[in-house]
Amino acid sequence: MPGLDFTEIFSSVARFMILQIFLALTAFLNLELHQVNIVGAYLQGNLDEEIYMKVPDELAKKYKSGRKFWRLRKALYSLKQAGK
């Protein structure tokens, strides 16, 4: 729907102290901890809608493809349609 969720950007950031408490509890309770690459997963997210981006001037000059816009197939960092 046009205009929906285009007025705010949300970025969840944990305080380092919370991470320390979480790691201490994990060690104290003898639990297993697994790491996940959130940044890589976030950037590989598929888009549910068609979004077009203007080709940067430097790339348009370099490749001379004549295209003025690219269709995005994956989410870009700070894209408002990306996951929250």
N, C-alpha and C positions, 0 to 999 in steps of 0.2 A: 504494500500500500504506500503510495507516494507520501513523503513527509513524515513517516513514522520512524521514531527513534533517530532522528537526524540532529537533535539539539544537544545531546550529551554524549560524552565519551567516557568510558569507565575502564579503569585499569586496576586490577586487584594486586596489591603489593602488601606482603607480610612484613611486619617489623622483625628485625634480626633477633630481638629478645624472645619473640614467640617461637622462632625456629630453634633457638637454643633450648627452650623449655621442652619443645616437642622431641628433640634429639635426646635430651636427658631422660625424659619419660620412657622413650623407646629403649634406651640402654638399661634403665632401672628395671623395667618389666621384662627384659630379655626378649624383646620382639624383633622380628625381621623388618628391615626397612628397604624399600626399593625406590630407585630414582627414576624419574620420567623427564624427558626433555620437553618441557612445556613450550618453550619458544619455538622449537622445530615443529612440534605438532600444531601449534597455533598458526604458523606460517604455511602449513600444508593443508589447511582447511579448505574444503570445497565450498563454493558459493551456491546459494539456492536461487539466485536471480542473475540476470544478465547485467553486468556492470562494465562500462567502457571507460578507458583512461586515455587522456591525450598523450601522444608520443612526445617524450622530452625532445626539445629542439636539437640537442647535441646528437642524439641517436638518429633523428630524422635526417640530419645533414650527413651523418656518417654512412648510413645504409641506403639512403635515397630510394626507399621503397615506394614512396608516394602515399603511404598510409598516414592518416592524421590521427587515428584512434586505434587502440588495442582493446580487444575483449579480454577481460580478466577471467581466468579459469580457477585461480586459487586466491585466497585472501592475502592481502597485503597488510603489513604492520600498520596500525593506526587507521585502518579502513573502518568506517563507521558501521558497515554491515558485518564486520567480523564478529566472532563470538565474544560474549561478555564473561 
